[in-house]
Amino acid sequence: MIHITSQFDGGNIICDSCEDPGNIQLRIRPDTNADFFQWFYFRLSGAKDSDCILRITNAKKSSYAKGWVEYRAVASYDRQNWFRIDSRYEDGELKLQHRPDFDSVYYAYFAPYSMERHADILARASQSPRVSQSVIGKTIEGQAMDLLTIGERRGNKRNFWLIARQHPGETMAEWWMEGFLDRLLDPDDAVSNALLDRAIFHVVPNMNPDGSRSGNLRTNAAGANLNREWQNPDMKRSPEVFVVREKMRETGVDFCLDVHGDEAMPHNFVAGAQGVPSWTAQKDMLLTDFKRSWQQVNPDFQTHHGYPIAKKGEGNMTICVNHVSEYFGCLAMTLEMPFKDTADRPDLVNGWSPARARKLGASVIDVIYKLFDRLKGDSEKYSS
């Protein structure tokens, strides 16, 4: 007997029919208190050695229907190793085609990053003598907003902020953060040691625990898109942003990287804050040098493809990097990674994967080290 379930951490699917393995009909559930939907994660049981076609019938109405073009879903038997399967988008449906080798198989939009794994990364990091772990607030559903402060507080050290997963379905962001933290906390890494002699890193590995646990694509438990809440966050609607923004104002920000995933673009790229009123030619040169340096140290990053650049003074100031750049006068950027494979360096088996995301996270440390002397906010501006 075939069975479909998503009743677990991060799960999302509605099963309309699963009697026939060649015509399993599914729908993605919208985000909590919102209309966004694209993330899916579910388990299929009882279909070993059957030629299965799983049809996501509401794919056309999803938040980013263009993201299904040339997209392939991921599957796993052990929830550790994820591989791509045949997928095609046609007639408004996403059709997953797979013949399971075992009785139980999991399918997802991208390799999930569970709240249990989130707890593991916090526990592992907290064992380092370099780390102070604190709860700076609670989510709407009462989950902890965890902050890792890395580095000894002394002298006039710079304050670098890195946050991930404002959009909970963008799980590659926390895989990226895992790679970044593992390298930064490696006592044998000379570059990380040199950085921690001169800077304090403030890291929020998961900005949206409620949405992550609920299997949402973009929103928290109140239906708020956190990356549109930075201008005027509200403790009732977006406490996650409110408490992080307040902590940023306490420490100051000399550099900020906000880590995301993009549904449609098959590239790793950075979006800057060129649309803020205070953007300068100096900031533009620093942004360009940061991108070029990252491409040099990790060819999975590229500089040719990205979002359209807003004109100075026309940027959306509710977005994290625009608010942080304008308020603190620092370099603030959004990193975007693909749900699909990368067109630049394709991997037919795994596509863009957790392993590659971790490597990309580790590699940014070399870029920060190279440009360290130029990464500095305007302390007079934000303290006035």
BELMO-V792876 format. One record per residue. N is the residue number from 1. RES is the residue in one small letter. PHI is phi in radians with two decimals (999 if undefined). D_CENTER is the distance of its C-alpha to the mean C-alpha in Angstrom with 1 decimal. Layout:
BEGIN
<<N;RES;PHI;D_CENTER> <N;RES;PHI;D_CENTER>>
END
This chain:
BEGIN
<<1;m;999;36.4> <2;i;-1.40;32.9> <3;h;-2.44;30.4> <4;i;-2.09;26.9> <5;t;-2.50;24.8> <6;s;-2.35;21.4> <7;q;-1.47;22.6> <8;f;-2.71;20.2> <9;d;-0.91;17.0> <10;g;1.45;14.3> <11;g;-1.25;17.1> <12;n;-2.80;17.8> <13;i;-3.03;20.9> <14;i;-2.08;24.4> <15;c;-1.72;27.1> <16;d;-1.65;30.1> <17;s;-2.86;32.1> <18;c;-2.52;32.0> <19;e;-1.20;35.7> <20;d;-1.85;35.7> <21;p;-1.05;33.2> <22;g;-1.51;33.6> <23;n;-2.68;32.6> <24;i;-1.45;30.0> <25;q;-1.91;28.8> <26;l;-2.30;25.5> <27;r;-2.39;23.6> <28;i;-1.48;20.0> <29;r;-1.36;20.2> <30;p;-1.15;19.0> <31;d;-1.02;16.6> <32;t;-1.04;18.6> <33;n;0.99;21.0> <34;a;-2.70;19.4> <35;d;-1.78;20.0> <36;f;-1.13;16.5> <37;f;-2.85;16.1> <38;q;-2.96;14.6> <39;w;-1.24;12.9> <40;f;-2.40;15.6> <41;y;-2.87;16.4> <42;f;-2.72;20.0> <43;r;-2.01;22.9> <44;l;-1.90;26.0> <45;s;-2.11;29.2> <46;g;1.45;32.7> <47;a;-2.10;32.2> <48;k;-0.97;32.9> <49;d;1.09;34.6> <50;s;-1.85;34.3> <51;d;-1.37;33.1> <52;c;-1.78;30.5> <53;i;-2.16;29.2> <54;l;-1.87;26.5> <55;r;-1.82;26.4> <56;i;-1.57;23.7> <57;t;-1.37;26.2> <58;n;-1.81;24.2> <59;a;-1.04;21.7> <60;k;-1.09;23.6> <61;k;-1.60;22.9> <62;s;-1.19;19.1> <63;s;-1.12;16.9> <64;y;-2.39;16.4> <65;a;-1.03;19.4> <66;k;-1.13;19.4> <67;g;-1.18;16.3> <68;w;-1.37;18.6> <69;v;-1.18;20.9> <70;e;1.09;20.9> <71;y;-1.67;18.1> <72;r;-2.24;18.8> <73;a;-1.20;17.5> <74;v;-1.88;17.0> <75;a;-2.41;19.6> <76;s;-2.72;20.5> <77;y;-1.64;23.7> <78;d;-1.98;22.6> <79;r;1.09;18.9> <80;q;-2.00;18.5> <81;n;-1.87;19.1> <82;w;-1.98;17.5> <83;f;-2.28;19.4> <84;r;-1.46;19.5> <85;i;-2.16;22.4> <86;d;-1.07;24.5> <87;s;-2.51;23.1> <88;r;-2.57;24.5> <89;y;-1.90;24.3> <90;e;-2.68;27.8> <91;d;0.95;29.8> <92;g;1.37;26.8> <93;e;-2.11;25.6> <94;l;-1.69;23.1> <95;k;-1.94;25.3> <96;l;-1.72;24.1> <97;q;-2.08;27.0> <98;h;-2.77;27.3> <99;r;-2.01;30.2> <100;p;-1.12;29.0> <101;d;-1.54;30.8> <102;f;-2.33;30.5> <103;d;-1.21;31.1> <104;s;-2.22;27.5> <105;v;-2.51;24.4> <106;y;-1.89;20.9> <107;y;-2.17;19.0> <108;a;-2.69;15.4> <109;y;-1.20;13.3> <110;f;-2.61;11.1> <111;a;-0.95;11.8> <112;p;-1.12;11.1> <113;y;-2.22;10.0> <114;s;-1.31;12.9> <115;m;-1.20;13.8> <116;e;-1.16;16.6> <117;r;-1.17;14.5> <118;h;-1.03;12.8> <119;a;-1.09;16.4> <120;d;-1.11;17.4> <121;i;-1.18;15.1> <122;l;-1.15;16.5> <123;a;-1.10;20.0> <124;r;-1.14;19.9> <125;a;-1.13;18.8> <126;s;-1.17;21.3> <127;q;-1.35;24.1> <128;s;-1.34;23.9> <129;p;-1.15;26.6> <130;r;-1.46;24.3> <131;v;-1.93;22.0> <132;s;-2.02;22.7> <133;q;-1.77;20.5> <134;s;-2.45;21.1> <135;v;-1.78;20.3> <136;i;-1.69;20.3> <137;g;2.93;20.5> <138;k;-2.25;19.8> <139;t;-1.33;17.9> <140;i;-1.02;20.1> <141;e;-1.60;20.7> <142;g;1.56;21.4> <143;q;-1.33;18.6> <144;a;-1.31;18.2> <145;m;-1.66;15.9> <146;d;-1.62;15.8> <147;l;-2.13;16.1> <148;l;-1.81;16.9> <149;t;-1.85;19.4> <150;i;-2.05;20.3> <151;g;2.07;23.6> <152;e;-1.38;27.1> <153;r;-1.39;27.9> <154;r;-2.81;30.9> <155;g;1.10;32.2> <156;n;-1.79;30.4> <157;k;-1.20;27.1> <158;r;-1.42;24.3> <159;n;-2.01;21.2> <160;f;-1.90;17.8> <161;w;-1.97;14.7> <162;l;-2.32;11.1> <163;i;-2.24;8.6> <164;a;-2.46;5.0> <165;r;1.15;4.0> <166;q;-0.99;6.9> <167;h;-1.73;6.7> <168;p;-1.12;7.2> <169;g;-1.25;7.7> <170;e;-1.53;4.4> <171;t;-1.18;5.2> <172;m;-1.03;5.2> <173;a;-1.15;2.6> <174;e;-1.41;5.5> <175;w;-1.06;7.8> <176;w;-1.02;7.5> <177;m;-1.13;8.4> <178;e;-1.08;11.1> <179;g;-1.13;12.6> <180;f;-1.08;12.7> <181;l;-1.18;14.4> <182;d;-1.03;16.7> <183;r;-1.33;18.1> <184;l;-1.05;18.4> <185;l;-1.66;20.3> <186;d;-1.33;22.5> <187;p;-1.16;25.9> <188;d;-1.71;27.2> <189;d;-1.61;24.8> <190;a;-1.14;27.0> <191;v;-1.17;24.3> <192;s;-1.09;22.3> <193;n;-1.05;25.6> <194;a;-1.13;26.7> <195;l;-1.13;23.6> <196;l;-1.25;24.0> <197;d;-1.24;27.6> <198;r;-2.15;26.8> <199;a;-2.56;23.5> <200;i;-1.96;21.7> <201;f;-1.80;18.0> <202;h;-1.91;16.4> <203;v;-2.16;13.1> <204;v;-1.97;11.2> <205;p;-1.15;9.0> <206;n;-2.50;8.3> <207;m;-1.39;9.3> <208;n;-2.39;10.2> <209;p;-1.06;12.2> <210;d;-1.11;14.6> <211;g;-1.12;12.4> <212;s;-1.12;10.8> <213;r;-1.18;14.4> <214;s;-1.46;15.8> <215;g;1.36;13.9> <216;n;-1.46;12.8> <217;l;-1.51;10.8> <218;r;-2.22;10.5> <219;t;-2.08;12.8> <220;n;-1.57;14.2> <221;a;-1.18;17.6> <222;a;-1.57;19.5> <223;g;1.46;17.9> <224;a;-1.58;16.4> <225;n;-1.40;13.5> <226;l;-1.04;12.4> <227;n;-1.43;11.7> <228;r;-2.25;15.3> <229;e;-2.10;16.8> <230;w;-1.37;17.1> <231;q;-1.31;20.7> <232;n;-2.48;22.2> <233;p;-1.18;20.1> <234;d;-2.20;22.3> <235;m;-1.14;22.6> <236;k;-1.52;23.5> <237;r;-1.81;20.7> <238;s;-2.47;17.8> <239;p;-1.07;18.7> <240;e;-1.06;15.2> <241;v;-1.26;15.3> <242;f;-1.00;19.0> <243;v;-1.25;19.0> <244;v;-1.23;16.4> <245;r;-1.09;18.2> <246;e;-1.12;21.5> <247;k;-1.20;20.6> <248;m;-1.05;19.5> <249;r;-1.23;23.0> <250;e;-1.27;24.6> <251;t;-1.62;23.4> <252;g;1.43;23.0> <253;v;-2.37;20.3> <254;d;-1.79;21.2> <255;f;-2.88;17.8> <256;c;-2.47;14.3> <257;l;-2.22;11.0> <258;d;-1.89;8.1> <259;v;-1.76;4.9> <260;h;-2.42;3.6> <261;g;-2.32;5.4> <262;d;-2.04;9.0> <263;e;-1.23;11.5> <264;a;-1.77;14.6> <265;m;-1.54;14.5> <266;p;-1.54;15.0> <267;h;-2.56;14.1> <268;n;-1.69;12.0> <269;f;-2.71;12.9> <270;v;-2.02;12.8> <271;a;-1.92;13.9> <272;g;-1.66;16.3> <273;a;-1.96;18.3> <274;q;-1.09;21.5> <275;g;-1.49;22.3> <276;v;-1.33;23.0> <277;p;-1.06;26.8> <278;s;-1.65;27.0> <279;w;-1.07;25.5> <280;t;-2.23;27.9> <281;a;-1.11;28.8> <282;q;-1.12;28.1> <283;k;-1.12;24.5> <284;d;-1.12;24.3> <285;m;-1.17;25.8> <286;l;-1.13;23.4> <287;l;-1.06;20.4> <288;t;-1.07;22.2> <289;d;-1.16;23.1> <290;f;-1.11;19.6> <291;k;-1.12;18.4> <292;r;-1.11;21.6> <293;s;-1.15;21.5> <294;w;-1.16;18.1> <295;q;-1.10;19.5> <296;q;-1.23;22.5> <297;v;-1.56;21.0> <298;n;-2.57;18.5> <299;p;-1.14;19.6> <300;d;-1.24;16.3> <301;f;-1.65;15.4> <302;q;-2.41;17.7> <303;t;-2.13;19.1> <304;h;-1.48;21.0> <305;h;-2.00;18.6> <306;g;-3.14;16.4> <307;y;-1.38;16.7> <308;p;-1.01;20.2> <309;i;-1.62;21.0> <310;a;-1.23;22.3> <311;k;-1.26;25.8> <312;k;-0.95;26.4> <313;g;1.52;26.8> <314;e;-2.01;25.1> <315;g;-1.30;21.5> <316;n;-1.36;19.8> <317;m;-1.40;20.1> <318;t;-1.45;18.2> <319;i;-1.43;14.9> <320;c;-0.90;13.5> <321;v;-1.15;14.3> <322;n;-1.20;17.6> <323;h;-1.09;18.7> <324;v;-1.15;17.9> <325;s;-1.06;19.6> <326;e;-1.24;22.5> <327;y;-1.26;23.1> <328;f;-1.80;22.9> <329;g;1.15;23.9> <330;c;-2.00;21.3> <331;l;-1.34;19.1> <332;a;-2.25;15.7> <333;m;-2.46;13.2> <334;t;-1.85;9.9> <335;l;-1.61;8.4> <336;e;-2.03;7.8> <337;m;-2.12;7.9> <338;p;-1.51;10.0> <339;f;-1.38;10.5> <340;k;-1.44;14.0> <341;d;-1.28;15.8> <342;t;-1.53;16.0> <343;a;-1.18;19.3> <344;d;-1.33;20.0> <345;r;-2.45;20.1> <346;p;-1.19;20.2> <347;d;-2.27;20.3> <348;l;-1.16;22.3> <349;v;-1.50;21.8> <350;n;-1.90;18.1> <351;g;1.07;16.5> <352;w;-1.20;13.1> <353;s;-2.37;12.7> <354;p;-0.98;11.3> <355;a;-1.09;14.2> <356;r;-1.28;13.5> <357;a;-1.12;9.9> <358;r;-1.07;11.6> <359;k;-1.11;14.4> <360;l;-1.13;12.5> <361;g;-1.10;11.2> <362;a;-1.14;14.8> <363;s;-1.26;16.3> <364;v;-1.15;15.1> <365;i;-1.08;17.5> <366;d;-1.14;20.3> <367;v;-1.21;19.4> <368;i;-1.06;19.3> <369;y;-1.11;22.6> <370;k;-1.10;24.2> <371;l;-1.81;23.6> <372;f;-0.90;24.0> <373;d;-1.08;27.2> <374;r;-1.73;25.8> <375;l;-1.62;22.7> <376;k;-2.66;24.4> <377;g;-1.45;24.2> <378;d;-1.67;27.3> <379;s;-1.11;28.4> <380;e;-1.16;31.4> <381;k;-1.18;29.5> <382;y;-1.51;27.2> <383;s;-1.61;30.0> <384;s;-1.44;32.5>>
END
